[in-house]
Amino acid sequence: MNDREELPMAVDAETLLTLADEYHDRTGRAWGTREVGGHLVKVYSLEAPGRTVTERDAAEALRIAAGHLELGRARGSLGLAVVILHAGGDGDYVLVHTWIEGYMSDLAVFTGPAARPDLLRPGRAGLAPCVWEAAVLAHERDAFARHILGGGGALPDRLVAWGADTLSGSVR
């Protein structure tokens, strides 16, 4: 694109540059691995500036995830999942990412107003992870491939290694 002075009509240069100017780190935290809805689940939180995720928030996210995960076998679940509770700048999100047959995954996104876990509902069709959520999921894709698919040894040892491989701190 170096030889272009004009951008394609669909490129919203002003909005893209505003997003770039406002882009910042978010705090990510691993909450450990637990059994939820019959699955082995790695739990994460993400916090926008000024937002905090509490134990109560994490418990509510896991309650929502449990309902979704209990139906996992019907969607081809292999029993491993990642749950992300994102206290975002514009509301709250719970993502439930499950590994399914054929090297594929299933993703459910629940959305709602900030600090109102009782109002979290399935997101609209087509809703996908934001840049910070995608960073956690990218780490998790690599951890799954590294420890479960490409790891050596017995499955219990692979699961322990997978569960220990987490992302915490600054997420960009």
Stockholm file with secondary structure:
# STOCKHOLM 1.0

chainA/1-172         MNDREELPMAVDAETLLTLADEYHDRTGRAWGTREVGGHLVKVYSLEAPGRTVTERDAAEALRIAAGHLELGRARGSLGLAVVILHAGGDGDYVLVHTWIEGYMSDLAVFTGPAARPDLLRPGRAGLAPCVWEAAVLAHERDAFARHILGGGGALPDRLVAWGADTLSGSVR
#=GR chainA/1-172 SS CTTCSSCCTTCCHHHHHHHHHHCCCEEEEEEEEEEETTEEEEEEEEECTTCCCCHHHHHHHHHHHHHHHTTGGGGTEEEEEEEEEEECSSSEEEEEEEEETTTEEEEEEEEESTTCGGGCEECCTTCCCCHHHHHHHHHHHHHIIIIIISCCSCHHHHHHHHHHCCCCEEEC
#=GC SS_cons         CTTCSSCCTTCCHHHHHHHHHHCCCEEEEEEEEEEETTEEEEEEEEECTTCCCCHHHHHHHHHHHHHHHTTGGGGTEEEEEEEEEEECSSSEEEEEEEEETTTEEEEEEEEESTTCGGGCEECCTTCCCCHHHHHHHHHHHHHIIIIIISCCSCHHHHHHHHHHCCCCEEEC
//
